[in-house]
Amino acid sequence: MRDGTKETTGWFAADAGDLASLRGLIARRLDLASVPHAAEVSHNVPLYDMTALAPVLADAAGRLALMAEWAEVLRASAGVIVLKGAYADTGPIDRATDVFNAIIAEERAQGAGKGDHFAASGANDRVWNALQKHCLRDPEGFALYFGNDAIAASCEAWLGPAYQMTAQVNQVRPGGKAQQAHRDYHLGFQTAATAARYPAHAHALTAALTLQGAIAHVDMSVDAGPTKLLPFSQLYPEGYIAFHDPAHRALFEQTFVQLPLAKGDAIFFNPALFHAGGENRTTDVNRMVNLLQVSSAFGRAMETVDRAAMVRVLVPVLSRGGLSGPRRAAVIAASAEGYPFPTNLDTDPPIGGNAPESQADLMRRALAEGWGAEALDTALTDLARRQWP
């Protein structure tokens, strides 16, 4: 890795990173006085007793003050909060667990392969788009589950109103191995080389567009492998590139913290925080969590555009030549969807990487391989079908 992090042009190099800088950040300590609503601080992670804080959430001014504290922790402090007893009544948790287990059994019987981010396929049970599947299978139970003010306030604290919820269930069976250290969506799902193509200021801004969370569906000791966390690491500017580096991952393994969670607890963290699912070293605990990935209302274009129709008419034009490589790339960027998300990860899984093929990738492939109109139409139709829920 480089000694120094940013090029003078405002982009990180594809090998950016400075271990000494990261060590300095994670050496910080969180003082309980700086998180007055927290019941305690454990391993630099503030723990909030949501039973005690119920009156605070119910009061308009108190709610704002609590959300402001959470936002400051996520942005400029430890980068992670734990809500103890987010579900005072764990009945909705148990009801949802039954639904998720039924879905897991059905999908396993169907033999559908599940691509996974940052872990080997088959190392766990994964339910993609658990939000929609849960809702359609048990709408009443879904309402009881997501009718939770602590969860809503956490999302609003980081993203403001009009956020979009998604959820993916992850169940790690006994013996399930740990994930590698990583950051999360958006840039965390890119290779180091791809992330380096985005300007440095985009690295700083992307974390404000999503919030990562997890709801514990079982009691889990540290042996069960709850999320490994590196407090303060979201403050490391070049982390979306550097987490790919073996030396950075080794430092993570030397310094991460883990906290036991009880059924009904929730954890939320900045997506730029270095983290990883832990190894399940138990013999009898199926570690089930509902992973929440919540998106800002701002991550959308102003107009809806039929980009597939544009690709269909542009590929024949570009196939005739006449434009240089950079000019052709500019046409692709102005027309095709260059980002592969959102998608249906059941039918369009990230096999072979962290992200599936985008429409722009498909367009480039069509041009390179000289596809005709029929082949292009079939590929675009198949892509749309894979992406649709």
C-alpha positions in Angstrom: 0.0 0.0 0.0 1.0 3.6 -0.5 2.5 5.8 2.2 0.0 8.5 1.7 -3.6 8.2 0.6 -4.8 10.7 -2.0 -3.6 11.7 -5.4 -3.4 15.4 -6.1 -6.2 15.0 -8.7 -8.8 14.2 -6.0 -8.9 10.4 -6.6 -7.5 7.6 -4.4 -5.0 5.3 -6.1 -6.1 1.7 -6.5 -3.5 0.7 -3.9 -4.4 3.6 -1.5 -4.0 3.0 2.2 -1.9 3.9 5.3 -2.0 1.4 8.1 -0.5 3.9 10.5 -3.4 6.2 9.9 -5.9 3.5 10.5 -4.2 2.4 13.7 -4.4 5.9 15.0 -8.1 6.1 14.3 -9.0 2.9 16.0 -6.9 3.7 19.0 -9.5 6.2 20.0 -11.7 5.6 23.0 -15.4 6.4 23.5 -16.2 8.2 26.7 -19.6 7.5 28.2 -20.0 11.2 28.9 -20.1 11.8 25.1 -23.1 9.5 24.8 -25.4 10.6 27.6 -28.4 8.5 26.5 -26.3 5.3 26.5 -26.5 2.9 29.5 -22.9 1.8 29.0 -20.0 1.7 26.6 -18.6 -1.8 25.9 -15.4 -2.1 23.7 -16.0 1.4 22.4 -19.6 0.6 21.4 -22.4 2.5 23.1 -25.3 0.3 24.4 -28.8 1.8 24.6 -31.4 0.4 26.9 -34.5 0.9 24.8 -36.9 0.0 27.6 -35.5 2.8 29.7 -35.5 5.1 26.7 -39.1 4.5 25.6 -40.3 7.7 27.3 -37.6 9.6 25.5 -38.7 8.3 22.1 -42.3 9.2 22.9 -41.3 12.8 23.6 -40.8 15.0 20.5 -37.8 16.9 21.8 -36.3 13.9 23.5 -36.6 11.9 20.3 -34.7 14.5 18.4 -32.0 14.7 21.0 -31.6 10.9 21.0 -31.5 10.7 17.2 -28.9 13.5 17.1 -26.7 11.5 19.5 -27.1 8.4 17.3 -26.2 10.3 14.2 -23.1 11.8 15.8 -21.9 8.4 16.9 -22.5 6.9 13.5 -20.8 9.9 11.7 -17.9 11.0 13.8 -17.5 8.7 16.7 -17.6 4.9 17.1 -19.7 4.4 14.0 -22.0 1.8 15.6 -24.8 1.7 18.2 -26.5 -1.3 19.9 -30.2 -1.1 20.9 -30.7 -3.5 23.8 -34.2 -4.7 24.0 -35.3 -3.0 20.7 -38.1 -5.5 20.9 -39.5 -5.5 24.4 -42.0 -8.1 23.2 -40.1 -10.8 21.2 -43.3 -12.4 20.0 -43.0 -10.7 16.6 -39.4 -11.9 16.4 -40.4 -15.5 16.9 -43.3 -15.2 14.5 -40.9 -13.8 11.8 -38.4 -16.6 12.6 -41.0 -19.2 11.8 -41.7 -17.5 8.5 -38.0 -17.2 7.6 -37.3 -20.8 8.5 -40.2 -21.9 6.2 -38.8 -19.8 3.4 -35.3 -21.3 3.9 -36.6 -24.8 3.8 -38.6 -24.2 0.7 -35.7 -22.5 -1.1 -33.3 -25.1 -0.1 -35.7 -27.8 -1.4 -35.8 -25.9 -4.7 -32.0 -26.2 -4.9 -31.5 -22.6 -5.8 -27.9 -21.5 -5.5 -27.3 -18.5 -3.3 -24.5 -16.1 -4.1 -23.3 -14.3 -1.0 -21.3 -11.2 -0.3 -17.9 -11.7 1.4 -18.5 -15.4 2.3 -18.5 -18.7 0.5 -21.8 -19.8 -1.0 -23.3 -22.5 1.1 -21.7 -21.3 4.3 -25.0 -20.1 5.6 -28.7 -19.8 4.8 -29.5 -16.5 3.0 -33.0 -15.2 2.2 -32.7 -12.4 -0.3 -35.5 -9.8 -0.3 -36.8 -11.0 3.0 -38.7 -7.8 3.3 -41.1 -8.6 0.5 -41.3 -12.3 1.2 -42.1 -11.7 4.8 -44.7 -9.1 4.0 -46.6 -11.2 1.4 -46.5 -14.4 3.4 -47.6 -12.9 6.8 -48.7 -9.2 6.4 -50.0 -9.1 10.0 -46.8 -10.4 11.4 -44.8 -8.1 9.2 -46.7 -5.1 10.6 -46.0 -6.2 14.1 -42.4 -6.7 13.3 -41.7 -3.4 11.5 -44.1 -1.4 13.7 -41.1 -0.7 15.9 -40.3 2.9 16.8 -36.8 2.2 17.9 -36.0 0.7 14.5 -37.7 3.6 12.7 -35.9 6.2 14.8 -32.5 4.7 14.1 -33.2 4.8 10.3 -34.5 8.4 10.5 -31.5 9.5 12.6 -29.1 8.7 9.8 -31.2 9.0 6.7 -34.0 11.4 7.5 -37.6 10.7 6.4 -38.8 8.8 3.3 -36.0 6.1 3.6 -36.4 2.8 1.8 -36.1 -0.4 3.7 -34.7 -3.7 2.4 -33.8 -6.8 4.4 -31.9 -10.0 3.9 -32.0 -12.9 6.4 -28.7 -14.5 7.2 -28.6 -17.7 9.2 -25.1 -19.1 10.0 -25.2 -22.7 11.1 -22.7 -24.2 13.6 -19.3 -24.4 12.0 -20.1 -21.6 9.6 -16.9 -19.6 8.9 -16.3 -15.9 9.4 -16.6 -13.4 6.6 -13.7 -11.3 5.5 -13.4 -7.7 6.8 -15.2 -5.3 4.5 -17.2 -2.2 4.1 -20.8 -2.3 2.7 -23.0 -1.0 -0.1 -22.4 1.1 -2.2 -18.7 1.2 -2.8 -18.1 -1.8 -0.5 -19.5 -4.0 -3.2 -17.0 -2.8 -5.8 -13.5 -4.0 -6.4 -10.6 -1.8 -5.4 -10.0 -0.8 -9.0 -13.6 0.1 -9.5 -13.8 2.0 -6.3 -10.7 4.0 -7.3 -12.6 5.3 -10.3 -14.9 7.3 -8.0 -13.5 10.7 -6.8 -12.4 10.9 -3.2 -15.3 13.1 -2.2 -17.7 10.4 -3.4 -16.0 8.0 -0.9 -16.8 10.4 1.8 -20.4 11.0 0.8 -21.5 7.5 -0.1 -21.8 6.3 3.6 -24.5 8.9 4.2 -26.8 7.2 1.6 -27.3 3.9 3.5 -27.5 2.5 7.0 -26.7 -1.0 7.9 -28.6 -2.8 10.7 -29.3 -6.2 12.1 -32.0 -7.6 14.3 -31.0 -10.6 16.5 -33.5 -13.5 16.2 -31.7 -15.7 18.7 -29.6 -15.1 21.8 -26.0 -15.2 20.6 -22.9 -15.4 22.6 -19.5 -14.3 21.1 -19.0 -18.0 20.3 -22.0 -17.9 18.0 -20.2 -15.3 15.9 -22.0 -11.9 16.1 -20.7 -9.2 13.8 -17.1 -8.4 14.3 -16.7 -4.6 14.4 -13.8 -2.1 14.2 -15.1 1.1 16.0 -13.9 4.4 14.4 -12.8 2.7 11.2 -15.5 4.5 9.2 -13.4 7.6 9.6 -10.6 6.1 7.4 -10.9 8.0 4.1 -9.5 5.4 1.8 -11.2 2.4 3.5 -13.4 1.5 0.5 -10.2 0.6 -1.3 -7.9 -0.5 1.6 -10.3 -3.1 3.0 -9.3 -5.3 0.1 -5.7 -5.3 1.2 -4.5 -8.3 3.1 -2.5 -6.2 5.6 -5.6 -4.2 6.5 -7.6 -7.3 6.9 -4.9 -8.7 9.1 -5.0 -5.6 11.3 -8.8 -6.0 11.5 -8.4 -9.6 12.7 -6.0 -8.4 15.4 -8.2 -5.6 16.7 -11.9 -6.2 16.1 -14.5 -6.4 18.9 -17.6 -8.5 19.3 -20.5 -8.1 21.5 -23.0 -10.7 22.6 -26.6 -10.0 21.6 -29.9 -11.1 23.0 -33.0 -12.0 20.9 -34.7 -8.7 20.2 -31.6 -6.6 20.3 -30.7 -4.5 17.2 -27.4 -3.1 16.0 -26.9 -0.3 13.5 -23.7 0.9 11.9 -22.2 3.2 9.4 -21.7 1.2 6.1 -18.1 2.5 6.0 -17.3 0.7 9.3 -14.9 -2.2 8.8 -16.9 -5.3 9.9 -17.5 -9.0 9.2 -19.8 -11.8 10.3 -18.1 -14.0 12.8 -17.4 -17.7 12.9 -20.1 -19.8 14.6 -18.1 -21.9 17.0 -21.1 -23.3 18.8 -22.5 -26.8 18.2 -26.2 -25.9 18.7 -26.9 -22.3 17.8 -28.2 -21.4 14.4 -27.3 -17.7 14.4 -30.2 -15.9 12.6 -30.2 -12.2 12.0 -32.3 -10.1 9.8 -29.9 -7.8 8.0 -31.4 -4.4 7.3 -30.0 -2.2 4.5 -31.8 1.1 4.5 -31.4 3.6 1.7 -31.7 7.4 1.6 -34.6 8.9 -0.4 -32.0 10.9 -2.3 -30.4 8.1 -4.2 -32.7 8.3 -7.2 -32.9 10.0 -10.6 -35.5 12.7 -11.3 -37.0 10.9 -14.4 -37.8 7.4 -15.3 -36.1 6.3 -18.5 -36.5 3.2 -20.6 -32.8 2.5 -20.9 -33.2 -0.9 -22.4 -35.0 0.7 -25.4 -32.1 3.1 -25.8 -29.6 0.2 -25.7 -31.5 -1.6 -28.4 -31.2 1.2 -30.9 -27.7 2.4 -29.9 -25.8 -0.9 -30.2 -26.3 -1.1 -34.0 -25.2 2.5 -34.3 -22.1 2.0 -32.2 -21.3 -1.3 -34.0 -20.8 0.6 -37.3 -17.8 2.4 -35.8 -17.0 6.1 -36.3 -16.6 7.0 -32.7 -13.3 6.7 -30.7 -13.1 4.5 -27.6 -13.7 7.4 -25.2 -16.6 8.8 -27.2 -18.2 5.4 -27.4 -17.8 5.0 -23.6 -19.4 8.4 -23.1 -22.4 7.2 -25.2 -22.8 4.1 -23.1 -22.5 6.1 -19.9 -25.3 8.5 -21.1 -27.7 5.7 -22.1 -27.3 2.3 -20.3 -27.7 1.6 -16.6 -24.2 1.4 -15.3 -25.0 0.2 -11.8 -26.3 -3.4 -11.3 -28.4 -2.5 -8.2 -31.2 -2.7 -7.2 -31.7 -6.2 -8.4 -33.4 -9.5 -7.4 -30.5 -11.4 -5.8 -32.4 -14.6 -5.9 -32.3 -14.7 -9.7 -29.4 -12.2 -10.3 -26.9 -13.3 -7.7 -23.4 -11.8 -7.3 -21.7 -15.1 -8.3 -18.0 -14.5 -9.1 -17.9 -11.2 -7.4 -19.8 -8.8 -5.2 -22.0 -7.4 -8.0 -23.9 -8.9 -10.9 -23.6 -7.7 -14.5 -25.0 -4.3 -15.2 -26.8 -3.2 -18.3 -23.8 -1.2 -19.4 -21.6 -4.3 -18.9 -24.0 -6.2 -21.2 -23.9 -3.4 -23.8 -20.1 -3.4 -23.8 -20.2 -7.2 -24.2 -22.7 -7.0 -27.1 -20.4 -4.6 -28.9 -17.3 -6.6 -28.3 -18.9 -9.8 -29.4 -20.8 -8.3 -32.4 -24.3 -9.4 -31.3 -27.2 -9.1 -33.7 -30.5 -7.6 -32.8 -32.1 -10.9 -31.7 -29.2 -11.8 -29.4 -29.2 -8.3 -27.9 -33.0 -8.4 -27.3 -32.8 -11.8 -25.7 -30.0 -10.7 -23.3 -31.8 -7.5 -22.3 -35.0 -9.3 -21.7 -33.3 -12.0 -19.6 -31.5 -9.3 -17.6 -34.8 -7.5 -16.9 -36.4 -10.7 -15.8 -33.5 -11.6 -13.5 -33.6 -8.1 -11.9 -37.4 -8.0 -11.3 -38.7 -9.3 -8.0 
